C-alpha cells in the first residue's frame, strides 16, 4: 500500500473496513501500509506495531 496513491490506498482501506464490519471481523495494523484482516472466527493477538514492528 505504500506505493499506491493516497486516495487509492484510502479507498482500499475503506472497502476493507466495511467488509470487516459487515462480517464482524477484525483488522489490525502491523506496520505502515501492512494490515491483517481476519474473519470473526480467528483471533488476532497483539498490539499492532508495538508487537510486530521488528518483524518488518
HULINPE-V187569 format. One record per residue. N is the residue number from 0. RES is the residue in one letter. BURIAL is + if it has 24 or more other ideal C-beta (glycine too) atoms within 12 Angstrom, else -. D_CENTER is the distance of its C-alpha to the mean C-alpha in whole Angstrom. Layout:
BEGIN
((N,RES,BURIAL,D_CENTER) (N,RES,BURIAL,D_CENTER))
END
This chain:
BEGIN
((0,X,-,11) (1,X,-,13) (2,X,-,16) (3,X,-,15) (4,X,-,17) (5,X,-,16) (6,X,-,17) (7,X,-,15) (8,X,-,12) (9,X,-,12) (10,X,-,13) (11,X,-,10) (12,X,-,8) (13,X,-,11) (14,X,-,11) (15,X,+,8) (16,X,-,8) (17,X,-,12) (18,X,-,12) (19,X,-,10) (20,X,-,12) (21,X,-,15) (22,X,-,14) (23,X,-,14) (24,X,-,11) (25,X,+,8) (26,X,+,4) (27,X,+,4) (28,X,+,5) (29,X,+,7) (30,X,-,9) (31,X,-,10) (32,X,-,8) (33,X,-,6) (34,X,+,3) (35,X,+,4) (36,X,+,5) (37,X,-,9) (38,X,-,12) (39,X,-,14) (40,X,-,16) (41,X,-,14) (42,X,-,14) (43,X,-,11) (44,X,-,13) (45,X,-,13) (46,X,-,12) (47,X,-,9) (48,X,-,11) (49,X,-,15) (50,X,-,15) (51,X,-,13) (52,X,-,14) (53,X,-,17) (54,X,-,16) (55,X,-,15))
END
